[in-house]
Amino acid sequence: MNCDSCKREDSWLEIIGSHFICKKCVQKHPIMGRVYNTHIDTFHFLLRKLKPKDYEEFLKITRKQIEDLVNLRKIGIKLPTTNVVRLE
């Protein structure tokens, strides 16, 4: 089958809303891409809970929405903090 985003032929596609999406396109989302690579069951859990309607809505999922459902540190995914101030 073909990916609905990049039109590439792939034998394993993820169903995100109404689209079939390949692994490369899933990894375009920085956080969900990491979850997909390390914990596929957690990735499917997040998709079920967040219910994105299509691929564009999937890309708009925020870090706060993900952290409200799953403790990323507990499953071993470390993300850089956004409140770091660099002193010069």
N, C-alpha and C positions, 0 to 999 in steps of 0.2 A: 504494500500500500504506500501511498505518498503522503508526506507530511503536508498539512494544510498551510503551514507557515513558509517553509523554504522549498516545498515541492520536491523534496528529495525522496528517493525510494528507500524504504526501511522496512525490515520485517517485524520490528518491535516498536509500536507507537503507544503513547499514553493518550487516554481520552481526557481532555480538559474542556469541560463544558460541552460545546457542540463541535469541537475540533479534534482532529487526530494530530498529535504533536510528537516529533522525534526527540531523542535524547539531547542532541545539540541545541535545539530550540528551548527545551526545558531548562537547560543550564544557562540561558541568557538572564534568568532571574537569579541575582547573586545569592540569596539565602535559600530559596527553594531548590536551586541547583545543587547546593551542598547537601541539603537534606536528601535529595534524590540519589546522590552518589553514595551516601553513607547509610541511610536508613530508609529503604524503599517503603516499608510498612508505615512509618511515620509520615512520609510524603503522601501516601494514599489517604491516611487519616486526615491530614490537613486539607486535602482536596475535598473529601466528603464534608468536612465541617465548614469550610469557607465557601464552597459551591460557586466557583467562578463560572460565568455564563459562556465565556469564550476566552481565547488566548490573550486578547488585549486586557481583559479584566484580570487574568492570571498575572500578567506582568505588573499590574498596579497593586498587588498585595503588598502591604507594608510590614515592616519588621514588628511593629506593635501588634498587629493582627496575629502574626505567627506566634509571638511570645505569650499572648493571652491564652493560647491553646496548648503550647508545648514549651517545656523548659529546655532550651537548646543546650545550655551548659550541662545539664544532667545526661543528655545523650551524647555529649562529647564534641559539640560543634561550638567553637570559639569564634566570636565575631568581634571586630574592633569596636570600641566604644565610640560614640559620636560626640561625647563631651570632653575630649582631650584638648587641653590648651597647651600649645607649645610656647615656651618662653625663649626669647632671643636676647 
